[in-house]
Amino acid sequence: MSESTPQLSEAELRAIEEQFDPEARFRDVTVPVAILSTVLLFLLSVYHYYTAGFGIPRATTHRGLHMAVTVFVTFLSFSAFQSGRHKVSGFAILGIPVVDWLLAIGGAVSALYVPWIYDQLAFRVGNPNTLDVAMGTILIVVLLEAVRRSMGWPLPVIAILFMAYAYFGKQMPGIFVHPGADWKAIVNHLYLTSQGIYGTALGVIATYVFHFVLFGVMAQKIGLGQLFIDLATALTGRFAGGPAKVSVVSSALMGSISGSSIANTVTTGALTIPTMIKVGYKRHFAAAVEAAASTGGQITPPVMGAVAFLMVEYLGIPLRGILIAAIVPAFMHFFGVLVQVHLEARRLGIRGLSKEELPNAIAVLREGWMSTIPLILLVFMLMSGRTPFWSAFCAISACIVVYLVQQVMASGPLNGIKQTVLGIFEGFVHGARQSLSVTAAAALVGVVIGVVTLTGIGFKIAFMVTSVAQGWGVATHAFLGFLPFEIMGVQTLTLLFTLIMTAVVCILMGCGIPTTANYIIMVAVAAPVLGMMNVQPMVAHFFVFYYGVIADVTPPVAMAAYAASGIAGANAFKAGNTAFRLSMGKALVPFVFVFSPSLLLVTEGFTWGSFLLAFAGAVLGILSLSAALTNWLLAPLWMIERVALVIAAFLLIAPEPVSTAIGCLILGGITLRQALSQR
C-alpha cells in the first residue's frame, strides 16, 4: 500500500525554504523600511539591466556601487539572530535596531570610499593613511557580520582564521611560517588593491551573475519553469518509477535557468515528491531523488550558478568553451541519478504514471512554446561568442516582451500592460533580493583570496598534499607488487590519492559555505595541488567545483536534502545519506575527466577516440557503482558481487588499459551470471 502526502501550500513551501536556506530568512519590517528596501532593490536591478545593455562603468566604481547597495539592504533585511526576525528589542528606528542602521550606513560608505579615492590609489597603495585603514577595517567587519547573518558562521570564521594566519605568520609551525604582516599592511592588501575585496569574485557577481539571476527570475515569471516540469512529466512519466524520473529530468531543465539547489528543490519538489510517494517510493528516497537531481542544476549549462563566469575570469577562456566543457559531466550526473532511480524502481516493482495522469507533450509545447524564446536566444548568443552581460540583457528583454504578450493575450491591452509593469517590478525586486547574500559572500571571499596571495599559503598546502600523496602512492604500488601485472603505476596512484584528499577537503569546506564561495577558495588553495600534478587548469577547476556542489547533499549539512525532507515529511539525515548515495555518479565523474581530460571536449590534446573511450568508461563505471549501491542489476546481487562492482567502477575510470579491461570483465561477468540465472 503506497503512502500519501498532502500538497503543501505556497506559504508552507516558503517556510521550508527559509528553514533550510539562510539566504531566504528575511525579517519582518515596517512599511517605510519595506518601501526603502524595495525601491533600492528595484533601482539596483534597473542599473544592472541598463549597464548590461549600454556599458559598464569603471570596474572599481561598478563593484563598489553594487556592494554598497547590497550591504545596506542586507542589514535591513536580515536580523542579527534568527530569533529576532519577528520582533525588535532595544532602541530602534522604523523597527530596525540602531546598530543595524549604523552597520548598513558604515558598510555603504566604506564600500564607496575606494571608488571615491580611486584616482589617488596609485599614490596610496602600500602606504595607506589613517582614514584608509579605518574605512577598510569598517568594511571588513561589516562584511563578516553581513555574511554571518545571511549565510551563517562558517565563511566568516574561515575569513577570520585566514587573517589571523596573515598576522601571526612568524608564529606558524614548519612549512606554514612566513614573515607576517601588521594590520595596516593587511588592510592595504585586502581593501586598496584588486587582490582582495574588490577583486575577481566581487567583479564576477556584479558584472555577470546578477544579470543571470535576474534572467532566471524573469524566465520563471513567463512560465518556463512550469513548462519544464510539464514536459518532463509527459516524456518520462510513463516509464518504471516514472515520477522519480520526472524529478530528475525536470530538475535538469530547471537547472539551466536556476543556480540555487535549494530553490530548485522546493520549486520542483513541491510537485514531484508527493507523486513519488504516491506510486510507492519511501519518503526519504523521494526527498533524496529531488535533492540529488536539484543539485545538478548548479553544474548545468548555460547558467551554472556563478561558477561558469568565474572560470572565464580565472582561466581566460571564453564562456562558450566553459559551457561546452560542462555538457558531458552534467549529463553524467543526471545519468547516474537516473540509473539508480531506474534500478530502485525495478527492485521495488514501482510503476510509471498512467496515461490519464500524463500531460500531452505536444499540447504542452503548443501552449508554452513562447516561454522558451528567451532561453533559446540566450544560448544562441552565448554560443555565438557574445559577451555574457549583453546576452543576458537581450534574454531579459525577451522575457519582458514575452511577458507583455502573455498578459495582453490573457487580459487585454490596458490590463495586460498594467500587469506587465507590476510583474517586471516584482521580478526586478526579487532578482536583486536573491543576490544580497551572494554579493556579501563574494566580497568576503576576497579577504580569503587576498590572504592567499599575500602569504603564498596555497603553494605550501600544494607541496604538503602532493608529498603525502606520493608517499602513499609508492607504498600502495609496493603493496600490489605481488600481482603478476601492474594495475596502476606510481604516478597514477599518486594522482589518485591527491584527488581523493582534494575531494574530501572540497566537501568539508562546502558543508558550511555556498558553492560559489567554496569554489573560489578551493581554486586558490586546492587547484595549485592539482597543478603540481600536471592536471590541466580547466580540469582542476571543474574538479574542485564538482566536489563543492556535492556538499549540498552531504550530511551533516546537506541543505538541499533537508529542504526536500521537509516537503516529504521524511527523516532529514536519512534523506541526506540517500541523496549522497544517489550523487555518487557525480562523485565518480570528476575522477574520469582528470584521468581522461577529453571528456571535457575542449581540453588540450582532445581526440574523438580518447573521448569515446572516456565516455564509455564513465558510463560503465556509473552503471557498476549504481548497481552496487542499489543492490540490483538484473536481479539482487550477492555481497561479493557488490564489492566487485565497486572495484570495477574505479578500475573503469583509470586510464590504464589493464585496469579498464579488468573492470569490463567484472561487470560483464556479473551481468552474464544474472542473465543465465534468470533463464
C-alpha positions in Angstrom: 0.0 0.0 0.0 1.5 3.3 -1.0 1.9 6.3 1.3 0.4 9.6 0.5 1.3 13.1 1.5 -0.7 16.3 1.2 0.2 19.0 -1.2 1.9 21.9 0.6 0.7 25.5 0.2 3.0 28.2 -1.2 3.4 29.6 2.3 4.4 26.2 3.7 7.0 25.8 0.9 8.3 29.3 1.6 8.7 28.3 5.2 10.6 25.2 4.3 12.9 27.2 2.1 13.5 29.7 4.9 14.2 26.9 7.4 17.0 25.3 5.4 18.3 28.2 3.3 19.8 31.0 5.4 19.7 33.3 2.3 15.9 33.3 2.4 15.4 34.2 6.1 14.3 37.7 5.7 12.9 39.5 8.7 9.6 41.3 9.1 10.0 45.0 8.6 7.8 48.1 8.9 6.2 49.6 5.8 8.7 52.5 5.5 11.6 50.1 5.6 9.9 47.7 3.2 9.4 50.6 0.8 13.0 51.8 1.1 14.4 48.3 0.6 12.1 47.6 -2.3 13.0 50.8 -4.1 16.7 50.3 -3.6 16.5 46.7 -4.9 14.4 47.7 -7.9 16.9 50.6 -8.8 19.8 48.1 -8.4 18.2 45.8 -10.9 17.4 48.7 -13.3 21.0 49.9 -13.0 22.4 46.4 -13.8 19.9 45.9 -16.7 20.9 49.3 -18.2 24.7 48.7 -17.8 24.4 45.2 -19.3 23.0 46.8 -22.5 24.7 50.1 -22.6 28.0 49.8 -21.0 29.6 49.1 -17.5 31.4 52.0 -15.8 34.9 51.7 -14.3 35.3 48.3 -12.6 36.0 49.7 -9.1 33.1 52.1 -9.3 30.8 49.4 -10.6 31.8 46.9 -7.9 31.7 49.5 -5.1 28.3 50.8 -6.0 26.9 47.2 -6.3 28.4 46.3 -2.9 27.3 49.5 -1.2 23.6 49.0 -2.1 23.5 45.2 -1.3 25.3 45.6 2.0 23.0 48.4 3.1 19.9 46.4 2.2 21.3 43.3 3.8 21.3 44.8 7.2 17.7 46.0 6.7 16.6 42.5 5.5 18.4 40.1 7.9 18.2 40.4 11.7 21.3 39.7 13.9 19.8 36.4 15.1 17.0 34.2 13.7 15.0 34.6 16.9 14.8 38.3 16.2 13.2 38.0 12.7 9.7 38.7 14.0 10.4 41.1 16.9 12.5 44.2 17.7 14.4 44.5 21.0 16.2 47.6 22.3 16.2 51.1 20.7 15.2 51.1 17.1 14.4 53.5 14.2 11.5 52.5 12.0 11.6 49.0 13.5 15.3 48.4 12.7 17.8 48.4 15.6 20.1 51.4 15.6 23.2 49.2 15.4 21.8 47.7 12.2 21.4 51.3 10.7 25.0 52.1 11.7 26.3 48.9 10.1 24.3 49.5 7.0 25.5 53.1 6.6 29.1 52.2 7.6 29.1 49.4 5.1 27.8 51.6 2.2 30.1 54.5 3.0 33.2 52.3 3.3 32.3 50.4 0.1 32.0 53.7 -1.9 35.2 55.1 -0.3 37.6 53.2 -2.6 35.8 54.4 -5.9 35.8 57.9 -4.4 39.6 58.0 -3.9 40.3 55.8 -7.0 42.4 58.5 -8.8 44.6 58.7 -5.7 45.1 55.0 -5.2 48.3 54.9 -7.3 49.9 57.0 -4.5 48.2 55.3 -1.6 48.6 51.6 -2.2 51.3 50.4 0.0 51.2 53.4 2.3 47.5 53.9 3.4 46.7 56.8 5.7 44.7 56.5 8.9 41.3 57.1 7.1 42.1 54.4 4.6 42.8 51.9 7.4 39.7 52.9 9.3 37.5 52.5 6.3 39.0 49.2 5.3 38.6 47.9 8.9 34.9 49.0 8.9 34.2 47.3 5.6 35.9 44.0 6.7 33.9 44.0 10.0 30.6 44.8 8.2 31.2 42.0 5.6 31.9 39.5 8.3 28.6 40.4 10.0 26.6 40.6 6.8 27.7 37.1 5.7 27.1 35.7 9.2 23.5 37.0 9.2 22.7 35.9 5.7 24.7 32.6 5.4 25.8 31.6 8.9 29.1 31.3 10.7 31.4 29.1 8.6 32.6 31.6 6.0 33.2 34.4 8.5 35.2 32.0 10.7 37.3 30.9 7.7 38.0 34.5 6.8 39.0 35.4 10.4 41.3 32.4 10.5 43.0 33.4 7.3 43.5 37.0 8.5 44.9 35.6 11.8 47.3 33.5 9.7 48.5 36.6 7.8 49.0 38.5 11.1 50.7 35.7 13.1 52.9 34.4 10.3 56.1 34.3 12.3 54.5 32.1 14.9 53.2 29.5 12.5 54.8 26.0 12.6 57.0 24.3 10.0 56.2 24.9 6.3 53.4 27.4 7.2 55.8 30.0 8.7 56.0 33.4 6.8 57.2 36.9 7.7 53.7 38.0 8.8 52.1 41.4 8.2 50.7 44.1 10.5 47.1 45.2 10.4 47.9 48.2 8.2 49.5 46.0 5.6 46.7 43.5 5.7 44.0 46.2 5.2 46.1 47.8 2.5 46.2 44.5 0.5 42.6 43.5 1.2 41.0 46.9 0.7 43.0 49.1 -1.6 44.2 46.5 -4.1 42.4 44.4 -6.7 43.7 41.2 -5.0 41.2 41.4 -2.1 37.6 42.6 -1.6 37.3 44.4 -4.9 38.8 41.5 -6.8 37.6 39.0 -9.3 34.9 37.3 -7.1 33.0 40.6 -6.5 33.6 41.7 -10.1 32.0 38.5 -11.5 29.0 38.8 -9.2 28.5 42.5 -10.1 29.2 42.1 -13.8 27.8 38.7 -14.8 26.0 36.8 -12.1 23.4 39.4 -11.1 22.2 39.5 -14.7 21.7 35.8 -14.9 20.0 35.6 -11.5 17.6 38.3 -12.9 17.1 36.3 -16.1 16.2 33.2 -14.1 13.6 35.1 -12.1 12.1 36.6 -15.2 12.1 33.2 -17.0 10.2 31.7 -14.1 7.7 34.5 -14.4 6.9 33.8 -18.0 6.2 30.1 -17.1 9.4 28.5 -18.3 9.9 26.5 -15.1 6.3 25.1 -15.3 6.9 24.2 -18.9 10.0 22.2 -18.0 8.1 20.2 -15.3 5.1 19.5 -17.6 7.4 18.5 -20.5 9.5 16.2 -18.3 6.3 14.6 -17.0 5.0 14.0 -20.5 8.3 12.5 -21.7 9.4 10.3 -18.8 6.4 9.7 -16.5 5.2 6.6 -18.2 8.3 4.5 -17.5 9.0 2.4 -14.4 9.4 4.7 -11.4 8.1 7.5 -13.6 7.7 10.3 -11.0 11.3 9.9 -9.9 12.5 10.2 -13.5 10.3 13.2 -13.9 12.0 14.7 -10.9 15.5 14.1 -12.4 14.6 15.4 -15.9 12.7 18.5 -14.7 15.4 19.4 -12.3 18.0 19.2 -15.1 15.9 21.5 -17.2 15.2 23.9 -14.3 18.9 23.9 -13.5 19.5 25.5 -16.9 17.9 28.7 -15.6 18.5 28.4 -11.8 21.7 28.2 -9.9 20.3 27.5 -6.5 19.9 23.9 -5.4 17.6 24.7 -2.5 15.3 26.9 -4.6 15.3 24.2 -7.3 14.4 21.5 -4.8 11.5 23.5 -3.4 10.2 24.5 -6.8 10.1 21.1 -8.5 9.9 19.1 -5.3 6.5 20.5 -4.4 5.1 18.7 -7.4 7.4 15.6 -7.8 7.9 14.5 -4.2 4.2 13.8 -3.4 3.8 11.9 -6.7 6.9 9.8 -6.0 5.5 8.8 -2.6 2.1 8.1 -4.1 3.4 5.5 -6.5 5.4 3.7 -3.8 8.8 5.3 -3.1 9.7 5.7 0.5 9.5 9.2 1.8 13.3 9.6 2.4 14.1 8.2 -1.1 11.6 10.6 -2.8 13.3 13.5 -0.9 16.7 12.3 -1.8 15.9 11.9 -5.5 14.7 15.5 -5.7 17.7 16.8 -3.8 20.3 14.9 -5.8 18.7 16.0 -9.1 18.3 19.6 -8.0 22.0 20.0 -7.0 22.8 19.1 -10.6 21.3 22.5 -11.6 24.5 24.2 -10.4 26.6 22.2 -13.0 24.1 22.5 -15.9 24.7 25.0 -18.7 24.1 27.7 -19.6 23.8 29.4 -16.1 25.8 27.1 -13.8 25.2 29.5 -10.9 28.1 31.9 -10.8 31.0 29.5 -11.4 31.0 29.5 -15.2 31.7 33.2 -15.2 34.3 32.9 -12.5 36.0 30.3 -14.7 36.0 32.7 -17.5 37.9 35.2 -15.4 40.3 32.8 -13.8 41.1 30.7 -16.8 40.9 33.4 -19.6 38.7 31.0 -21.6 35.6 32.2 -23.5 32.3 31.4 -21.8 31.4 29.2 -24.8 34.3 26.9 -24.0 33.3 26.6 -20.4 29.7 25.7 -21.3 30.8 23.1 -23.9 33.1 21.6 -21.3 30.3 21.3 -18.8 27.9 19.4 -21.1 29.1 15.8 -20.7 29.9 16.0 -17.0 26.4 17.4 -16.4 24.9 14.6 -18.4 26.8 12.1 -16.4 25.4 13.4 -13.2 21.8 13.1 -14.2 22.5 9.8 -15.9 23.9 8.5 -12.6 20.8 9.6 -10.7 18.5 8.1 -13.4 20.3 4.8 -13.3 19.9 4.4 -9.6 16.2 5.6 -9.8 15.5 3.0 -12.5 17.3 0.2 -10.7 15.4 1.1 -7.5 12.1 1.1 -9.3 12.9 -2.3 -10.8 13.9 -3.7 -7.4 10.7 -2.4 -5.7 8.4 -3.1 -8.7 7.2 0.6 -8.9 5.1 1.5 -11.8 5.0 4.6 -14.0 2.2 7.0 -14.3 -0.9 6.0 -16.2 -1.9 7.6 -19.5 -4.6 9.6 -17.7 -2.0 11.1 -15.3 0.3 12.3 -18.0 0.0 15.6 -19.9 0.4 15.5 -23.7 3.9 16.7 -24.8 2.6 18.3 -28.0 -0.1 20.2 -26.1 2.4 21.3 -23.5 4.7 22.7 -26.2 1.8 24.3 -28.1 0.7 26.2 -25.0 4.0 27.2 -23.6 6.4 27.4 -26.6 6.6 31.2 -26.3 8.3 30.9 -22.9 11.3 29.1 -24.5 12.2 32.0 -26.7 14.4 33.9 -24.2 16.3 30.7 -23.2 16.9 29.8 -26.9 18.1 33.4 -27.5 20.4 33.3 -24.5 22.0 30.0 -25.6 22.4 31.1 -29.2 24.1 34.4 -28.2 26.4 32.8 -25.7 27.5 30.1 -28.1 28.0 32.7 -30.9 30.6 34.5 -28.8 28.6 37.5 -27.5 29.5 38.8 -24.1 27.6 37.3 -21.2 26.2 40.6 -20.0 24.9 41.6 -23.5 23.5 38.1 -23.9 21.7 38.4 -20.5 20.4 41.9 -21.5 18.9 40.5 -24.7 17.4 37.5 -22.9 15.9 39.6 -20.1 14.5 41.9 -22.7 13.0 38.9 -24.5 11.4 37.8 -21.2 9.8 41.2 -20.8 8.4 41.1 -24.3 7.1 37.6 -23.9 5.5 38.5 -20.6 3.8 41.5 -22.2 2.4 39.4 -25.0 1.2 36.8 -22.5 -0.6 39.4 -20.3 -2.1 41.2 -23.2 -3.5 38.0 -24.6 -4.9 37.0 -21.2 -6.3 40.3 -20.0 -6.5 42.7 -22.9 -4.2 45.7 -23.8 -4.8 48.0 -20.8 -4.9 45.4 -18.1 -2.1 43.5 -19.8 0.3 46.5 -19.8 -0.6 47.2 -16.2 0.1 43.5 -15.2 3.3 43.6 -17.1 4.6 46.7 -15.3 3.7 45.1 -12.0 5.3 41.8 -13.0 8.6 43.4 -14.1 8.7 45.4 -10.9 8.2 42.3 -8.8 10.7 40.3 -10.8 13.4 43.0 -10.6 13.0 43.3 -6.9 13.0 39.5 -6.3 16.1 39.1 -8.6 18.0 41.8 -6.6 17.0 40.3 -3.3 18.4 36.9 -4.3 21.8 38.5 -4.9 22.2 40.0 -1.5 23.9 37.2 0.3 26.0 36.0 -2.6 27.4 39.6 -3.1 28.4 39.8 0.6 29.9 36.3 0.4 31.9 37.1 -2.8 33.3 40.3 -1.2 34.3 38.3 2.0 35.9 35.5 -0.1 38.0 38.3 -1.5 39.5 38.5 2.0 40.5 34.8 1.9 42.0 35.2 -1.6 43.8 38.3 -0.6 45.5 36.4 2.3 46.4 33.6 -0.1 48.2 36.0 -2.4 49.8 37.9 0.5 51.2 34.8 2.2 51.6 32.2 -0.6 49.8 29.5 1.6 48.2 27.9 -1.5 51.5 26.6 -2.8 52.6 25.5 0.7 49.5 23.4 1.0 50.0 22.0 -2.5 53.5 20.9 -1.7 52.4 19.2 1.5 49.5 17.3 -0.1 51.5 16.1 -3.1 54.3 14.9 -0.8 51.9 12.9 1.3 50.1 11.5 -1.8 53.4 10.5 -3.4 54.3 8.6 -0.2 51.0 6.8 -0.3 51.4 6.0 -4.0 54.8 4.5 -3.6 53.6 2.4 -0.6 50.5 1.2 -2.4 52.5 0.3 -5.5 54.9 -1.7 -3.4 52.0 -3.5 -1.6 50.5 -4.5 -5.0 53.9 -5.8 -6.2 52.8 -9.4 -5.7 50.5 -9.3 -8.7 51.8 -10.7 -12.0 50.8 -7.5 -13.8 50.7 -3.8 -12.9 47.2 -2.4 -12.4 48.3 1.2 -11.8 51.7 2.9 -11.9 53.2 5.0 -9.1 52.3 8.3 -10.9 48.6 7.2 -11.4 48.3 6.2 -7.8 49.9 9.4 -6.6 47.4 11.4 -8.6 44.5 9.2 -7.3 45.4 9.9 -3.7 45.9 13.6 -4.4 42.4 13.7 -6.0 40.9 11.9 -3.0 42.4 14.3 -0.5 41.4 17.3 -2.5 37.8 16.0 -2.9 37.5 15.4 0.9 38.6 19.0 1.6 36.2 20.4 -1.0 33.3 18.5 0.6 34.2 19.6 4.1 34.5 23.2 3.0 31.3 23.0 1.1 29.3 21.7 4.1 29.3 25.2 5.6 29.6 27.7 2.8 27.8 28.2 -0.5 29.1 26.6 -3.7 30.4 29.8 -5.3 32.4 30.8 -2.2 33.7 27.2 -1.8 34.8 27.2 -5.5 36.7 30.4 -5.2 38.5 29.4 -2.0 39.3 25.9 -3.3 40.7 27.4 -6.6 43.1 29.4 -4.5 44.0 26.6 -2.1 43.4 23.2 -3.8 43.8 23.9 -7.5 47.6 24.5 -7.1 47.7 21.0 -5.7 46.4 19.5 -8.9 48.5 21.9 -10.9 51.6 20.4 -9.4 50.4 17.0 -10.6 50.3 18.4 -14.2 46.5 18.5 -14.3 45.2 21.0 -16.9 43.9 24.2 -15.3 40.3 23.8 -16.6 40.2 20.2 -15.4 41.4 21.2 -11.9 38.8 24.0 -11.7 36.0 21.6 -12.8 37.2 19.0 -10.2 37.0 21.4 -7.2 33.7 22.9 -8.5 32.0 19.5 -8.7 33.1 18.4 -5.3 31.9 21.6 -3.8 28.5 21.1 -5.3 28.3 17.6 -3.7 28.4 19.2 -0.3 24.7 20.3 -0.7 23.7 16.6 -0.3 26.5 15.5 2.1 25.5 15.1 5.7 25.7 16.6 8.3 25.0 19.8 6.4 23.0 18.6 3.4 20.8 21.7 2.9 19.1 20.6 -0.3 18.3 17.2 1.1 16.9 18.7 4.3 14.7 21.0 2.3 13.3 18.1 0.3 12.8 16.1 3.5 10.6 19.0 4.8 8.3 18.6 1.8 8.3 14.8 2.0 7.8 14.6 5.8 10.9 12.3 6.0 13.9 11.9 8.3 16.3 14.6 7.2 19.5 12.8 8.0 18.3 9.6 6.2 17.3 11.7 3.2 20.7 13.3 3.2 22.5 10.0 3.2 20.4 8.6 0.4 20.9 11.8 -1.7 24.7 11.4 -1.2 24.4 7.8 -2.4 22.4 8.9 -5.5 25.0 11.6 -6.3 27.8 9.0 -6.4 27.8 9.3 -10.2 28.7 13.0 -9.8 31.4 11.9 -7.4 32.9 9.5 -9.9 32.8 11.7 -13.0 35.5 14.3 -11.8 38.0 11.4 -11.5 37.1 10.4 -15.0 37.8 13.8 -16.6 41.1 14.2 -14.6 42.4 10.9 -15.9 40.8 11.4 -19.3 40.5 15.2 -20.0 39.0 14.6 -23.4 35.6 14.1 -21.6 35.5 17.9 -21.3 35.6 18.2 -25.1 37.7 21.4 -25.2 40.9 20.4 -23.3 44.3 20.2 -24.8 45.0 17.1 -26.8 41.4 16.3 -27.4 40.6 13.5 -29.8 37.3 11.8 -30.6 38.9 8.4 -29.9 40.0 9.3 -26.4 36.7 11.0 -25.8 34.7 7.9 -26.7 36.9 5.7 -24.6 36.5 8.0 -21.6 32.7 8.4 -22.2 32.3 4.6 -22.3 34.4 4.1 -19.2 32.3 6.7 -17.3 29.0 5.2 -18.4 30.1 1.7 -17.4 31.7 2.9 -14.2 28.5 4.7 -13.2 26.4 1.7 -14.0 28.7 -0.6 -11.9 28.7 1.8 -8.9 24.9 2.4 -9.2 24.1 -1.4 -9.3 26.4 -2.0 -6.3 24.8 0.8 -4.2 21.2 -0.2 -5.2 21.8 -3.9 -4.8 20.2 -4.6 -8.2 21.4 -5.1 -11.7 19.1 -7.6 -13.5 18.3 -9.2 -10.1 19.5 -8.9 -6.5 23.3 -9.1 -6.1 25.5 -11.2 -3.9 27.6 -9.3 -1.4 30.8 -10.3 -3.1 29.3 -9.1 -6.4 28.5 -5.7 -4.9 32.1 -5.3 -3.7 33.4 -6.4 -7.1 31.3 -3.8 -8.9 32.6 -1.0 -6.7 36.1 -2.1 -7.5 35.1 -2.3 -11.2 33.8 1.2 -11.1 37.1 2.6 -10.0 39.0 0.4 -12.5 36.9 1.7 -15.4 37.8 5.3 -14.8 41.5 4.7 -14.7 43.5 5.4 -18.0 45.4 2.1 -17.7 44.4 -0.5 -20.3 44.8 -3.4 -17.9 42.5 -1.8 -15.2 39.9 -0.9 -17.8 39.8 -4.4 -19.2 39.5 -5.9 -15.7 36.6 -3.6 -14.9 34.8 -4.6 -18.0 35.3 -8.3 -17.3 33.9 -7.9 -13.8 30.8 -6.0 -14.9 30.3 -8.3 -17.9 30.7 -11.5 -15.8 28.2 -10.4 -13.2 25.7 -9.4 -15.8 26.1 -12.7 -17.6 25.7 -14.7 -14.4 22.5 -12.9 -13.6 21.1 -13.3 -17.1 21.8 -17.0 -17.1 20.3 -17.5 -13.7 17.0 -15.9 -14.8 16.6 -18.3 -17.8 
